[in-house]
Amino acid sequence: MKITIVGTGYVGLVTGACLAEVGHDVFCLDVDQRKIDILNGGGIPIHEPGLDVVVSRNVAAGRLRFSTDVAASVAHGDVQFIAVGTPPDEDGSADLKYVVAAARNIGKHMMSFKVVVDKSTVPVGTADRVSAAIAEELKARQSDLEYAVTSNPEFLKEGAAVADFMKPDRLVIGHANDAQGQRAQQVMREVYASFEAAGHKIYWMDVRSAEFTKYAANAMLATRISFMNELANLADKVGVDIDAVRQGIGSDPRIGPGFLMAGCGYGGSCFPKDVQALVRTSQEYGHELKILQAVEDVNENQKHVLGSKIFAKYGKNLQGLKFALWGLAFKPDTDDMRAASSRVLIQELLHAGADIVAFDPVAIEEAQRVLALDFADAPELLKQISFATDQQAAVLAADALVIVTEWKTFRAADLNQVKASLKHAVIFDGRNLYDPRAVKSLGIEYHAIGRAVLTQN
Ligand SMILES: NC(=O)c1ccc[n+]([C@@H]2O[C@H](COP(=O)([O-])OP(=O)(O)OC[C@H]3O[C@@H](n4cnc5c(N)ncnc54)[C@H](O)[C@@H]3O)[C@@H](O)[C@H]2O)c1
């Protein structure tokens, strides 16, 4: 099938590459010339394990191409996936300007029936806005061409995006029940035919329910994390090991083990903005979602938990102290720094006068870019942060090690070596990577999340 992907970011590039992998003829469009140049030069603009192999294989096979040519992109695909960003607006609602712009381009240039697929995470009712934007453009051209708008939210996880896309837990597709909607259902069945044949279930539903399903999924996962973080903070006060509790409840099949790790807060491009957007939708409809507002508040607090532990030990003035920082990306296996907890911690430490030597296996370049923006009002503070070429170099002569991202390489670190390199043997672990008793037995002072009972005398 001929498929166009509008927006070649994390979701668009993975979707395009994976749909080419199953045999479709895919055209990826982006407005960002730099991204398209990198892709056409054989590179990959994001860090995503395994993606380079899929992209290069399908480019070589002639099934995948990249361009900024809008008219050509609309002409190419019978199916037009919209996978552009939906960043939070000032009031927390999803900003739909990129989605609507993409829809307008389709309306402006289409010359035949198109199935338009909202792949971006968008609030309930967005398909109607997309449909209206296309209709307006067609009307301006006095065209009566037909089209159908469907919703096919994406559930991939950054860091495992290719595997998630190729072996999805489920596919959710919303379509209308009128003639165009049913035609669109047939087209979407063909798009995902090889996935269905491999046993991956498609949940067919109406468009608004599909749009809502994506928010409900992210809101549920974020709720589990904030729930455990709130319990972890109490665990430290009441003398409970939150990780034992996690195992104790996660073994209950009604609860399940996923997304119960306590830590220093969730970040990324999805949970924070999707929780906010759903709260905003609920306010618009006069039906406030109190649980989700609390999920958001708890998470904002949790991003300060490492800073609070550091201030509790050293006081508010950190001048003369040097901290090694392991992990910048919002989670492992990605260079994504959007809403990363490290950004909050770096603000706190630099403003308190500390020096930081940071290391991340892949996110240093992206961190330098976003920190320049974060510190646009106080660029002189960035002189206090430097970046190490490896994790061992970062800890050299530091007063303490602070861990923000749960990269495997940090979990596997030789803590004897870390202790020997540090000036003072102190670790603040925002991801509960180690056994507190084992760390303590090495003579290292260990501050984790909700596990203080194991290191107290
Ligand atoms: N990143 C994830 O893990 C993830 C997972 C599931 C869903 N989503 C959702 O998918 C959507 C895209 O997210 P992302 O992380 O891929 O964003 P992204 O910022 O990585 O990519 C979006 C791309 O769209 C391009 N773009 C913007 N307007 C355009 C236009 N009119 N025409 C062509 N290209 C245009 C941008 O230049 C950018 O490259 C969001 O709604 C997000 O919530 C993201």
The ligand as an SDF file (V2000), in Angstrom:
LIG
                    3D

 44 48  0  0  0  0  0  0  0  0999 V2000
    7.4770    9.8090   21.6300 N   0  0  0  0  0  0  0  0  0  0  0  0
    6.7220    8.8270   22.0810 C   0  0  0  0  0  0  0  0  0  0  0  0
    7.1780    7.9300   22.7960 O   0  0  0  0  0  0  0  0  0  0  0  0
    5.2650    8.7690   21.7190 C   0  0  0  0  0  0  0  0  0  0  0  0
    4.5570    7.5700   21.9290 C   0  0  0  0  0  0  0  0  0  0  0  0
    3.2230    7.5230   21.5810 C   0  0  0  0  0  0  0  0  0  0  0  0
    2.6010    8.6470   21.0650 C   0  0  0  0  0  0  0  0  0  0  0  0
    3.3020    9.8050   20.8940 N   0  0  0  0  0  0  0  0  0  0  0  0
    2.6050   10.9480   20.3210 C   0  0  0  0  0  0  0  0  0  0  0  0
    2.9550   11.0340   18.9410 O   0  0  0  0  0  0  0  0  0  0  0  0
    3.0080   12.4020   18.5310 C   0  0  0  0  0  0  0  0  0  0  0  0
    4.3710   12.7210   17.9600 C   0  0  0  0  0  0  0  0  0  0  0  0
    5.3230   12.5870   19.0000 O   0  0  0  0  0  0  0  0  0  0  0  0
    6.8800   12.4830   18.6990 P   0  0  0  0  0  0  0  0  0  0  0  0
    7.5300   12.1440   19.9910 O   0  0  0  0  0  0  0  0  0  0  0  0
    7.1000   11.6310   17.5140 O   0  0  0  0  0  0  0  0  0  0  0  0
    7.1690   14.0150   18.3230 O   0  0  0  0  0  0  0  0  0  0  0  0
    8.4650   14.6190   17.5980 P   0  0  0  0  0  0  0  0  0  0  0  0
    8.5650   16.0200   18.0570 O   0  0  0  0  0  0  0  0  0  0  0  0
    9.6280   13.6940   17.8020 O   0  0  0  0  0  0  0  0  0  0  0  0
    8.0870   14.5840   16.0520 O   0  0  0  0  0  0  0  0  0  0  0  0
    7.1170   15.3860   15.4590 C   0  0  0  0  0  0  0  0  0  0  0  0
    7.6300   15.7780   14.0720 C   0  0  0  0  0  0  0  0  0  0  0  0
    6.5950   16.4190   13.3450 O   0  0  0  0  0  0  0  0  0  0  0  0
    7.1920   17.3980   12.5160 C   0  0  0  0  0  0  0  0  0  0  0  0
    6.1420   18.3130   12.0310 N   0  0  0  0  0  0  0  0  0  0  0  0
    5.4800   19.2930   12.6990 C   0  0  0  0  0  0  0  0  0  0  0  0
    4.5660   19.8690   11.9090 N   0  0  0  0  0  0  0  0  0  0  0  0
    4.6310   19.2420   10.7070 C   0  0  0  0  0  0  0  0  0  0  0  0
    3.9060   19.3740    9.4850 C   0  0  0  0  0  0  0  0  0  0  0  0
    2.9110   20.2540    9.3450 N   0  0  0  0  0  0  0  0  0  0  0  0
    4.2470   18.5750    8.4680 N   0  0  0  0  0  0  0  0  0  0  0  0
    5.2330   17.6650    8.5940 C   0  0  0  0  0  0  0  0  0  0  0  0
    5.9380   17.4860    9.7290 N   0  0  0  0  0  0  0  0  0  0  0  0
    5.6290   18.2610   10.7720 C   0  0  0  0  0  0  0  0  0  0  0  0
    8.2370   18.0110   13.4070 C   0  0  0  0  0  0  0  0  0  0  0  0
    9.2170   18.7110   12.6770 O   0  0  0  0  0  0  0  0  0  0  0  0
    8.7920   16.7600   14.1000 C   0  0  0  0  0  0  0  0  0  0  0  0
    9.8890   16.2080   13.4010 O   0  0  0  0  0  0  0  0  0  0  0  0
    2.6460   13.2140   19.7730 C   0  0  0  0  0  0  0  0  0  0  0  0
    1.2740   13.4790   19.7570 O   0  0  0  0  0  0  0  0  0  0  0  0
    2.9820   12.2790   20.9120 C   0  0  0  0  0  0  0  0  0  0  0  0
    2.2260   12.5460   22.0680 O   0  0  0  0  0  0  0  0  0  0  0  0
    4.6120    9.8820   21.1980 C   0  0  0  0  0  0  0  0  0  0  0  0
  1  2  1  0
  2  3  2  0
  2  4  1  0
  4  5  1  0
  4 44  2  0
  5  6  2  0
  6  7  1  0
  7  8  2  0
  8  9  1  0
  8 44  1  0
  9 10  1  0
  9 42  1  0
 10 11  1  0
 11 12  1  0
 11 40  1  0
 12 13  1  0
 13 14  1  0
 14 15  2  0
 14 16  1  0
 14 17  1  0
 17 18  1  0
 18 19  2  0
 18 20  1  0
 18 21  1  0
 21 22  1  0
 22 23  1  0
 23 24  1  0
 23 38  1  0
 24 25  1  0
 25 26  1  0
 25 36  1  0
 26 27  1  0
 26 35  1  0
 27 28  2  0
 28 29  1  0
 29 30  1  0
 29 35  2  0
 30 31  1  0
 30 32  2  0
 32 33  1  0
 33 34  2  0
 34 35  1  0
 36 37  1  0
 36 38  1  0
 38 39  1  0
 40 41  1  0
 40 42  1  0
 42 43  1  0
M  CHG  2   8   1  16  -1
M  END
$$$$
